[in-house]
Amino acid sequence: MELLIAIISGAATGNGVGTALSRINLGTLGNTLAGGAGGLLSGVLLSLFGGGQMEAMQGMAEAVGGIDTGALIGQVASGGFGGIIVTVLAGLLKNRG
């Protein structure tokens, strides 16, 4: 579930940054794919390097019947950041000439 959140967040921010900055725009599909890939990458990295702590917090939140909003915000922010970075890099590489 965490990776899905990061992918969706990355795709959304990839579209946003691609639309806002015409120099790096890859088109709707390109922005979505690049952003989603960045979200996936950052979600995997977050799981590898910070996942143990996030899983523990999420487990505690589920035990009391709630959603760990801190972990959710972290996943959205991580996916969004990754989406922006990969979309910008892909757009610059594609449109460098």
Secondary structure, 3 states (H helix, E strand, C coil): CHHHHHHHHHHHHHHHHHHHCHHHCCHHHHHHHHHHHHHHHHHHHHHHHHHHHHHHHHHHHHHCCCCCHHHHHHHHHHHHHHHHHHHHHHHHHHCCC
